[in-house]
Structure formats: structure tokens, C-alpha cells
Amino acid sequence: MATRWQSFMRLKYRSSFRGHSLSNFQNMDPNKTGHASDQSDGDMASVMGFSGFGKKARTFDLDAIFEQTRRTAIERSQQVLGDSSSSDSDSELIGPPVPKQSTGLDEDDDLVGPPLPPGYRGSTADVEEDDDDEDVQDDDDDVSNPLKKIPDTHEITLQHGCKSVSALALDPSGARLVTGGYDFDVRFWDFAGMDAALNAFRTIQPCECHQIRSLQYSITGDVILVVSGNAQAKVLDRDGFPVMECPKGDQYIVDMANTKGHTAMLNSGCWHPKIKDEFMTCSNDGTVRTWDLSSDKKHKMCFKPRSLQGKKVTPTCCTYSRDGKLVAAGCQDGSIQIWDRNLSVHTKFHCRQAHDPGTDPSCLTFSYDGKVLASRGGDDTLKTWDIRNFKKPLNVATGLSTFFPMTDCCFSPDDKLLVTGTSVKKDQGNGKLVFFDRATFQKVYEIEVTNASVVRCLWHPKLNQIMVGTGNGLAKVYYDPVKSHRGAMLCVVKSKRKERQAETLTQDYIITRKDLIIERYQSGEGDKIISKALDIPWNTVKTVTTKWRKYDTTETLPRTGRPSKIDEKTRRKLVREASKRHTYATRLL
């Protein structure tokens, strides 16, 4: 192949340059030269037996193309100008006719195309837009109607015990619930760790034989304040281990501000809403004290409520304002007294006749906006107060029976509802959770909880779930799968864990000689036959059988009466006698 190609190239160049001089080559016409070259290539290809050397590149005459384009543009311009000059009015449009604008009134009459299939309701985009419109409308309805935000469609029941649940606490994240009761127990419930069995993961008695009065998590959720029936409040960590115990004061000091702690039973307590290490307690010693978690030697400040005559009164409940600048206490004479947190001498606001004298106020709580104070009284009333005009209540609700000194109330997360519980006597109805509109103070809703009193209620703002403590040892959690978040919904979806089969260990039964004697005695054998068969002395067999006939047992029974005691003087005398005469001393012993 290489030889044929070389022969072809030599013949090509010889034929191209044969008979032509250099001057003639320069004066040659390019077109003619190209034509001659193409002809010679064709002759050479035919001689060599080739039909061609591949596709040739296309050649374009650019001048001709430009000229044709110019002429076409001129013709179109003339045609457009002629049409515009011949038009009679400016309203005529150039181009295809404009489609008709749909008015929306006769859409169904002027449909173009084949008929729509039966059941067609429009495109998916239209359906989604309609759904969005409905959602927006539902949201507007929820905002206008706060009743739709009450999570009461589902509930779970936690069995705390058989006595009243007197304290409830839920950490700020809503992960753990703590319950305390009259049975001295504090139980820890972990929503994420529980299954459908709803069992507490820990039970402790932090205050031994004292009833639990109040429980509350700190603002960080790492410690718990425990207020019980004794004079010393305790602080536990999240797992129930002690962190701090408040000191007890000296009850013989007249001025309670000069002693380092409470001297009588505690009634209530709470954490500061802004400072994580500060909490407050009130006691029957007539003081309200603030404490610092880092100092367990003495209280931080001491507030002393006073009656109209200047006498000591007992505070039954206490709380901080939402910004932590005010300290409020409900007293046993029916008054509500409020101090500046940094000034403990004189009250900043007070109402002497907030509730009936002698009826202990059981709860004080501020609204989330900090403008309204709600008080739950022992006179079966619920009142709201404007602290800027503290002379008379804004609203009053009556007929709310209460039999417990810690019946509380709380605001809804949106501050539009106020919730409290009612008490009932045994087998005389159901305890209810009652909802009041904050603006009109009309009873707008109620939930029948159980056939016992409702003692505690808590509406968590993050979970949007309501926790209720009852007088029969139950703690109920109300929630709505659509409106609530996490909390109780984490444990209800988990199935119960399989119970582990108890491993039974077989152990050899130890048979004593007494058992053998009684077995033969019950079969009808006599004492002498049993003695000979078992090789046991006859008097021993007789003693065992006699005891069996008399007491129906062979075990050693406790002695009747108290054994005689030897005093130290007699013991020394016996030791001396034993060292002198062994025989006499042995007979005495």
C-alpha cells in the first residue's frame, strides 16, 4: 500500500509542474488552477483505481448570501409600510387576532376542546390553593376562638399511688414529669423512655415521713425544688439525688429575720424566673424567704407579712412576677401582699380583703404578659387583679369548691384562658377542670377528670399539654395529636415491653430430724418405734411429738415475757465468786 501511495504522489507532482515555468505559475488564474488540479486528481484517481479521497468541505458564496438577505429585508419593510399606510384606524392590530378575555361568568358555556371526564374538579394546583385557603381560614378561626386550642381529644393516666397527688412539675423542655403526693413519694416519669405500660423510672422519699407540698423545676431544668411538710426545703438533681438542703432556724428567736432558716412547716415554694440559682419558700413561721443555691448556710432575704394591726400572719402561697422583680404572697387572713424583690421592709402593693379571712389562698400566678395576677382562694373563688389598680378585683368566679390547701390555677399559653380545678367529696360527683375566658371571665369549657378532686393543674406552653393531679392518686395528661407536640405522644406509640420470665432456681429441700420424726408420727408409728428406726434417743422423739401436738409446729417459739437482766454489780460479784470457787459459781450460773 505504501508503494502505491508513493507512486501516486510522484505522478501527481510531475503532472502538475510539467511544462510550466515559475512566472507562468504566478500569473495563473486561481480558479483555472484549481479546476486543472481537480481534473488531474480525477485522472490520477482513475489511473490508480481510487473512486475518491473522502468528503469535500462545503464552500459558501458569502457575497451572494448577503445580497439575498438584503433584498429580502427590503421587500418585507416595503410590505409593512404599505400595510400601515393603507390602514384606516389606529385600533386595528398587526398579527393574529387577540384571544378573548375570560370574564368568569360564562366559563362553562365557552369551553374549548373535548368535554371533561366525570368527577374532574380542577387541576392539582387549584386543589392545593383551595387547601391553603382553608388552612388559613382555620388558623384565623383558631386565633379568634381560643377553645379550639384546648388539647383534650386524648389522655393518658399515670398511676402515682393511692393517695392524693399534691404536687406536679414538668421541666422546661417537656421531657420529664415529676409527681409528689400525700404518700411521701416523689416519682419520676420520662416520656421518651416510657412505653405503653406508663411506669415511673424512679421513686424516692426525699423528706421521709412528710407530705410533698410543692415541686418545681428550675428555669434550666437541671434541679428540682422539693417543698414538704417539714421546715427544710430540698433541692434535687434531675435523677433525684440531693444537691442542697436549707438550714433550719432557731425557734426561740423572736425576730424571724435574725434566724438562718424556717422554724415551722413549709407551705409553698418556687424558682426565680430569670436567676437560675435563686428560689423562694414560705412557712407557717410567718416569713417568706429567698435562697441562693450556692449558699446553704443562711437565707438570702426575708419578707415578713403583717396584718392591718401589724401582727404576724402566715403566708400560705408565694410566687415571683414574670420578670422576677416582684414577690407576692397570699396570707391566711385573706390578704395578698406584694414586695419589691430588693426591698423587704414595706410592701409595694397590698389588698387586705382579697379573700375571706381565715380561708387560706392556695395559689397565686401572674399572666404571661405580667399585667394580671390570678388568685385561687379557700373561699371557693377565683379572682383576677390588675396590680396597677390593686384595690378591687377585675373579675370574680364563685362556686369553685376546694378542699385542698394547694389547689392551683394557671393561664393558657396564649394568655386568653384561665384554668383551675374543683374538689368533690367522696362518691358525690366528678372533679372538673374549668376554663374561663380571661377577658369576660365566663366559663367557656370544662372537662370531667375523674370521680375525685382535681388538686393540681399545669398547662405546659411548649408541649401544649395539660397535666392534672387528682385526689385518688392519678396524674392525667391531656393532649391533641394535631395541636400538641412530643410529651405524652412519645410513649403512647410504643408497645409494652415483654415481661422477662422469672428464672426459678431449684434448691434442695433440707429435711431435718424433726421433719422425719413428725412424718413417721403422722403415719401412725409410736415414739419407741420411731426412736429405734431413726436411731434417735426416745426422750428426744417424745419431746418433738409433744411439741407438735401442743403447738402444731416444731419451730422454736419466742419466749413469753422479758428475760431477766443482770446488772453490772451482780456481774462483777459472779466473776469474783467464779474465780474463787468454780463449783459454786457454776451452780449459780
C-alpha positions in Angstrom: 0.0 0.0 0.0 2.9 2.4 0.8 4.4 1.7 -2.6 1.3 2.5 -4.5 0.8 5.8 -2.5 4.4 6.9 -3.2 3.9 6.2 -7.0 0.7 8.2 -6.9 2.4 11.3 -5.3 5.3 11.3 -7.8 2.9 11.1 -10.8 0.8 13.9 -9.3 3.6 16.4 -8.8 5.2 15.6 -12.2 1.9 16.2 -14.0 1.3 19.4 -12.0 4.7 21.1 -12.8 5.5 19.7 -16.2 5.7 22.4 -19.0 5.1 25.4 -16.6 7.6 28.0 -15.6 7.7 29.9 -12.3 6.4 33.1 -14.0 3.6 31.3 -15.6 2.6 29.7 -12.3 2.5 33.1 -10.6 0.2 34.6 -13.3 -2.1 31.7 -13.3 -5.8 32.2 -12.5 -6.7 30.5 -9.2 -10.0 29.2 -10.5 -8.4 27.7 -13.5 -5.6 26.3 -11.5 -8.0 24.7 -9.1 -10.0 23.3 -11.9 -7.0 21.8 -13.5 -5.9 20.4 -10.2 -9.2 18.8 -9.7 -9.2 17.3 -13.2 -5.7 15.9 -12.7 -6.7 14.4 -9.4 -9.7 12.7 -11.1 -7.4 11.4 -13.8 -4.9 10.2 -11.3 -7.6 8.5 -9.2 -9.0 6.7 -12.1 -5.4 5.5 -13.1 -4.7 4.4 -9.5 -8.1 2.7 -9.1 -9.5 5.1 -6.4 -13.0 6.5 -6.6 -12.3 9.4 -4.3 -10.4 10.7 -1.2 -13.3 11.3 1.2 -15.9 14.1 1.5 -15.0 17.6 0.4 -15.7 20.6 2.6 -18.7 22.7 1.6 -17.9 26.1 0.1 -20.2 29.1 0.6 -20.5 32.2 -1.5 -20.8 34.8 1.2 -21.4 37.7 -1.1 -24.4 36.1 -2.7 -25.8 35.2 0.7 -25.6 38.8 1.9 -27.1 40.1 -1.2 -30.1 37.8 -1.0 -30.7 38.7 2.7 -30.6 42.4 1.9 -33.2 42.1 -0.8 -35.5 40.0 1.4 -35.3 42.6 4.2 -36.1 45.5 1.8 -39.1 43.6 0.4 -40.5 42.9 3.9 -40.0 46.5 5.0 -41.9 47.9 2.0 -44.7 45.4 2.6 -45.1 46.5 6.3 -45.0 50.2 5.4 -47.7 49.7 2.7 -50.0 47.9 5.1 -49.7 50.6 7.8 -50.4 53.4 5.3 -53.5 51.6 4.0 -55.0 51.1 7.4 -58.0 53.4 8.2 -58.0 53.4 12.0 -55.4 53.1 14.8 -57.4 50.4 16.6 -56.5 47.7 14.1 -53.8 45.4 15.3 -51.0 43.8 13.3 -50.7 40.0 13.6 -53.1 37.2 14.6 -56.3 38.2 16.5 -56.0 38.6 20.3 -57.8 35.8 22.1 -61.0 36.7 24.1 -60.6 37.6 27.8 -62.5 35.3 30.1 -65.0 37.1 32.2 -65.6 34.1 34.5 -69.3 34.3 34.1 -69.7 32.1 31.0 -66.7 29.9 31.5 -68.8 26.8 31.4 -70.5 27.9 28.2 -67.4 28.7 26.2 -65.3 25.6 26.9 -62.9 24.7 24.0 -62.0 21.1 23.4 -63.5 17.7 24.4 -65.7 17.5 27.4 -64.0 17.0 30.8 -64.3 13.5 32.3 -66.9 13.0 35.1 -65.6 13.7 38.6 -63.0 16.2 37.5 -62.6 19.0 40.0 -59.8 21.1 38.5 -56.0 20.9 38.5 -53.8 19.8 41.4 -52.6 23.4 41.8 -56.2 24.6 42.2 -56.8 22.0 44.9 -53.7 22.9 46.7 -54.6 26.6 46.6 -58.0 25.7 48.0 -56.4 23.7 50.8 -54.1 26.6 51.6 -57.1 28.9 51.8 -58.9 26.5 54.1 -55.8 26.2 56.3 -55.5 30.0 56.5 -59.2 30.2 57.4 -58.8 27.5 60.1 -55.9 29.4 61.6 -57.9 32.5 61.7 -60.7 30.6 63.4 -58.3 29.2 66.0 -57.0 32.7 66.7 -60.5 34.1 67.1 -61.7 31.1 69.1 -59.3 30.0 71.9 -61.4 27.0 72.7 -60.0 25.2 69.6 -56.6 25.3 71.2 -57.6 23.2 74.2 -55.8 19.8 73.8 -58.5 17.5 75.2 -59.0 14.9 72.5 -56.7 12.2 74.0 -55.5 11.4 77.5 -53.1 9.1 79.4 -53.3 8.1 83.1 -50.2 7.7 85.3 -50.7 5.8 88.5 -48.8 7.6 91.2 -50.3 5.8 94.2 -53.4 5.5 96.2 -53.3 8.9 97.9 -53.7 12.5 96.6 -51.2 13.9 94.1 -50.4 17.2 95.8 -47.5 18.4 93.5 -46.7 18.4 89.8 -43.7 19.6 87.9 -42.6 19.5 84.3 -39.2 20.5 83.1 -38.9 23.4 80.6 -38.2 21.1 77.6 -41.2 18.9 78.5 -39.2 15.6 78.7 -39.7 14.6 82.3 -42.7 14.8 84.7 -42.3 14.7 88.5 -45.3 13.9 90.8 -45.4 14.1 94.6 -48.2 13.1 96.9 -49.5 12.5 100.4 -47.8 9.1 100.4 -44.4 10.9 100.8 -43.3 9.6 97.4 -41.8 11.5 94.5 -42.0 9.7 91.2 -40.1 10.5 88.0 -41.6 9.9 84.6 -39.6 10.1 81.4 -41.9 10.5 78.3 -39.2 9.5 75.8 -38.2 6.4 77.9 -41.6 5.1 78.8 -43.6 2.6 76.8 -47.4 2.0 76.8 -47.1 0.5 80.3 -46.6 4.0 81.6 -44.3 3.2 84.6 -42.2 5.6 86.5 -38.5 5.0 86.2 -37.7 6.1 89.8 -39.5 6.5 93.1 -37.9 8.2 96.1 -38.9 9.6 99.5 -36.7 12.7 99.8 -38.4 14.0 103.0 -39.1 10.7 104.7 -42.4 10.9 106.5 -43.5 14.4 105.3 -46.2 15.1 102.7 -45.0 16.7 99.5 -46.4 20.2 99.2 -44.8 21.6 96.1 -42.4 20.6 93.3 -40.9 22.8 90.6 -38.1 22.6 88.1 -35.6 25.5 87.7 -35.6 27.5 84.6 -32.7 25.4 83.2 -34.3 22.1 84.2 -31.3 20.7 85.9 -32.5 20.8 89.5 -35.9 20.4 91.3 -37.2 22.2 94.3 -39.0 20.0 96.8 -41.2 21.6 99.5 -42.6 19.3 102.1 -44.3 19.4 105.4 -41.1 20.0 107.4 -39.2 23.2 107.8 -36.4 22.5 105.4 -36.7 22.6 101.6 -34.6 20.4 99.5 -33.1 20.7 96.0 -32.6 17.5 93.9 -30.9 17.0 90.6 -32.8 15.6 87.6 -32.3 12.0 88.7 -33.5 12.6 92.3 -30.1 12.8 94.1 -29.8 15.5 96.8 -28.0 18.8 95.9 -28.9 21.1 98.8 -30.9 21.2 102.0 -31.9 24.5 103.5 -30.9 25.0 107.2 -33.4 25.0 110.0 -33.8 28.2 112.1 -33.8 28.7 115.8 -37.4 28.7 117.0 -36.6 30.5 120.3 -35.5 33.7 118.5 -38.3 36.3 118.5 -37.4 38.1 115.3 -37.6 35.5 112.5 -35.3 37.7 110.3 -32.4 37.0 112.6 -32.5 33.3 112.3 -30.9 31.4 109.4 -33.9 29.4 108.2 -37.6 28.5 108.7 -38.7 27.2 112.0 -42.1 25.7 111.1 -43.8 23.7 108.4 -43.4 24.9 104.8 -46.4 25.8 102.6 -45.1 26.6 99.2 -42.0 27.4 97.1 -40.9 28.4 93.6 -37.9 29.3 91.5 -36.9 32.7 90.2 -38.0 33.1 86.5 -34.7 34.7 85.5 -32.0 33.8 88.0 -31.3 30.0 87.9 -29.8 29.7 91.4 -32.5 31.6 93.4 -35.7 30.2 94.8 -38.3 31.2 97.4 -40.2 29.4 100.2 -42.9 30.4 102.7 -43.7 28.9 106.0 -46.0 28.8 109.0 -43.4 30.8 110.9 -44.8 33.9 109.2 -41.9 34.6 106.8 -41.2 34.4 103.1 -37.5 33.7 102.4 -35.3 33.7 99.3 -32.4 31.4 99.0 -29.3 31.0 96.9 -28.4 27.6 95.6 -24.6 28.2 96.1 -25.1 29.2 99.8 -26.7 26.7 102.1 -25.8 28.5 105.4 -28.5 31.1 105.5 -31.4 32.6 103.6 -30.8 35.5 101.2 -33.7 37.8 102.1 -36.6 37.6 104.5 -40.1 39.1 103.9 -42.5 39.3 106.9 -46.2 39.7 106.1 -48.2 41.8 108.5 -51.8 42.2 109.2 -53.7 45.5 109.4 -52.9 45.7 113.1 -49.2 45.0 112.4 -49.3 41.4 113.7 -47.7 38.4 112.1 -49.7 36.5 109.6 -49.0 33.2 108.0 -48.2 33.1 104.2 -49.9 30.1 102.5 -48.6 30.6 98.9 -46.0 32.7 97.2 -44.7 33.4 93.7 -42.5 35.7 91.6 -43.7 38.0 88.9 -42.8 37.1 85.3 -39.9 39.5 85.2 -38.7 38.4 88.7 -38.9 42.0 90.1 -41.9 41.4 92.5 -42.5 38.9 95.2 -46.2 38.1 96.0 -47.7 36.1 98.9 -51.2 35.1 99.8 -51.8 35.2 103.6 -54.0 33.4 106.0 -56.0 36.5 106.8 -57.2 36.6 103.1 -54.8 39.4 102.1 -52.4 39.5 99.1 -49.1 41.3 99.8 -46.5 42.2 97.1 -43.0 43.4 97.7 -40.2 44.7 95.6 -37.7 41.8 95.4 -34.8 44.1 96.6 -36.8 45.8 99.4 -38.2 43.6 102.1 -39.4 46.1 104.6 -42.6 47.7 103.2 -45.0 46.2 100.7 -45.3 47.8 97.2 -48.9 46.6 96.7 -51.3 45.0 99.0 -55.0 44.2 99.2 -56.2 43.4 102.8 -59.5 41.8 101.8 -58.6 39.9 98.7 -60.3 36.8 100.1 -62.4 36.0 103.1 -60.4 36.0 106.4 -59.4 32.5 107.6 -59.7 31.0 104.1 -56.2 30.2 103.0 -55.4 31.3 99.5 -54.0 28.3 97.8 -52.4 29.7 94.6 -51.1 33.0 93.1 -49.9 33.2 89.5 -49.1 36.0 87.1 -50.2 36.1 83.4 -47.5 35.8 80.7 -47.8 39.5 79.9 -47.2 40.3 83.6 -50.2 42.6 83.9 -52.7 40.4 85.6 -52.5 38.4 88.8 -54.8 35.4 89.4 -55.6 34.1 92.9 -57.3 30.9 94.0 -58.9 31.3 97.4 -60.1 28.9 100.0 -63.5 30.7 99.9 -64.3 28.8 96.6 -63.4 31.8 94.4 -61.1 32.6 91.5 -60.1 36.2 91.1 -58.0 38.3 88.7 -56.3 41.5 89.7 -54.6 44.4 87.9 -51.6 45.2 90.1 -51.7 48.8 88.9 -55.1 49.1 90.5 -55.0 46.7 93.3 -57.9 47.8 95.3 -60.6 45.7 93.7 -60.5 42.6 91.5 -61.0 42.7 87.8 -63.2 39.6 87.7 -64.6 37.1 90.2 -65.7 33.5 89.7 -67.6 31.8 92.5 -68.8 28.3 93.3 -65.4 26.6 92.7 -65.2 24.3 95.7 -61.8 23.4 97.0 -60.8 21.1 99.9 -57.0 21.1 99.4 -54.6 23.8 100.6 -52.6 23.6 97.3 -55.4 23.8 94.7 -53.9 25.9 91.9 -54.7 27.8 88.7 -52.8 28.6 85.6 -53.0 30.7 82.4 -53.1 29.2 78.9 -50.0 29.7 76.7 -51.8 32.4 74.7 -52.9 34.2 77.9 -56.6 34.1 76.8 -57.9 31.4 79.2 -57.6 30.7 82.9 -57.8 27.2 84.2 -58.5 25.8 87.7 -59.8 22.6 89.3 -62.7 21.8 91.6 -62.9 19.5 94.5 -65.7 17.0 95.4 -66.5 14.8 98.3 -66.2 11.0 98.0 -68.8 9.4 95.8 -70.5 12.8 95.3 -69.6 13.6 91.7 -66.6 14.2 89.5 -63.8 16.7 89.8 -63.7 19.1 86.9 -61.1 21.2 85.1 -62.8 24.5 84.4 -61.7 27.0 81.7 -62.6 30.8 82.0 -62.2 33.4 79.3 -59.7 36.0 80.7 -61.5 39.0 79.2 -65.1 38.2 80.0 -64.4 35.7 82.8 -67.2 33.5 81.5 -66.9 29.7 81.9 -66.3 28.6 78.4 -65.4 24.9 78.8 -64.9 22.2 81.4 -63.5 18.7 81.5 -64.7 16.0 83.9 -61.5 14.4 85.0 -62.4 11.6 87.5 -64.6 10.8 90.5 -62.2 12.6 92.8 -61.0 16.1 93.4 -58.7 17.9 91.0 -55.8 19.2 93.1 -53.1 20.3 90.6 -53.2 21.5 87.0 -50.4 22.5 84.7 -50.6 23.7 81.1 -47.1 23.5 79.5 -46.6 26.2 76.9 -44.1 24.3 74.8 -45.9 20.9 74.6 -49.4 22.4 74.7 -50.5 19.6 77.0 -52.4 19.8 80.3 -51.2 17.8 83.4 -53.7 17.2 86.2 -53.1 15.7 89.7 -56.2 14.2 91.4 -57.2 13.2 94.9 -57.3 9.5 94.2 -53.6 9.1 93.2 -53.8 9.7 89.5 -51.9 12.0 87.2 -53.6 12.6 83.9 -52.1 14.1 80.8 -54.4 15.6 78.2 -53.1 16.2 74.6 -54.2 16.6 71.0 -52.1 14.8 68.3 -52.6 17.8 65.9 -52.1 20.7 68.4 -49.7 19.2 70.9 -46.0 18.3 70.5 -44.0 15.4 71.8 -44.6 14.8 75.6 -47.2 12.1 76.1 -47.3 11.3 72.3 -43.8 9.8 72.6 -44.8 6.9 74.9 -48.3 6.0 73.7 -46.9 4.8 70.3 -44.5 2.4 71.9 -45.7 -1.2 72.6 -45.2 -2.7 76.0 -42.0 -4.5 76.6 -42.2 -8.2 77.0 -42.0 -9.3 80.6 -38.9 -11.3 81.4 -39.6 -14.8 82.6 -38.6 -15.2 86.2 -35.8 -17.7 86.5 -36.7 -20.4 89.1 -33.8 -21.9 90.8 -34.3 -25.3 92.1 -32.9 -25.7 95.6 -32.7 -29.0 97.6 -35.1 -29.0 100.4 -33.3 -29.5 103.7 -35.0 -32.2 105.8 -34.2 -32.1 109.5 -34.6 -34.8 112.1 -37.7 -33.1 113.4 -39.3 -33.4 110.0 -38.5 -37.1 109.8 -39.9 -37.7 113.3 -43.2 -35.8 112.5 -43.6 -37.6 109.2 -43.4 -41.0 110.9 -45.5 -39.8 113.8 -48.3 -38.7 111.4 -48.1 -42.1 109.7 -49.1 -43.8 113.0 -45.8 -45.0 114.4 -45.1 -44.8 118.1 -42.3 -43.0 119.8 -40.3 -46.2 120.6 -40.6 -47.4 117.0 -39.5 -44.0 115.6 -36.6 -43.9 118.1 -35.3 -47.4 117.0 -35.9 -46.7 113.3 -34.1 -43.4 113.2 -31.5 -44.2 116.0 -32.6 -41.1 118.0 -33.0 -41.2 121.8 -36.6 -41.9 122.9 -36.9 -38.8 125.1 -35.9 -36.6 122.2 -38.6 -38.1 120.0 -41.2 -37.7 122.8 -40.2 -34.0 123.2 -40.7 -33.3 119.5 -44.0 -35.1 119.2 -45.4 -33.5 122.3 -44.5 -30.0 121.0 -46.2 -30.9 117.7 -49.4 -32.0 119.4 -49.5 -28.8 121.6 -48.3 -26.0 119.2 -48.7 -27.7 115.7 -45.1 -26.8 114.9 -41.6 -27.8 115.8 -40.0 -24.4 115.4 -38.6 -22.6 118.3 -41.2 -20.2 119.7 -40.4 -16.8 121.2 -40.3 -16.6 125.0 -43.1 -15.1 126.9 -42.1 -12.1 129.0 -38.8 -10.3 129.2 -35.7 -12.2 130.1 -34.2 -11.2 133.4 -31.3 -8.9 133.2 -28.1 -8.9 135.4 -26.8 -5.5 136.5 -23.2 -4.6 136.4 -22.7 -5.1 140.2 -24.2 -8.6 140.2 -22.0 -9.5 137.1 -18.8 -8.4 139.0 -19.9 -10.4 142.1 -20.4 -13.5 140.0 -17.0 -13.1 138.4 -15.3 -12.9 141.8 -17.1 -15.9 143.1 -16.3 -17.9 139.9 -12.6 -17.1 140.4 -12.7 -18.4 144.0 -15.0 -21.4 143.9 -15.6 -22.9 140.4 -18.3 -25.3 141.6 -20.4 -22.8 143.4 -20.1 -20.3 140.6 -21.1 -22.8 138.0 -24.2 -23.7 140.1 -25.2 -20.1 140.3 -24.7 -19.5 136.6 
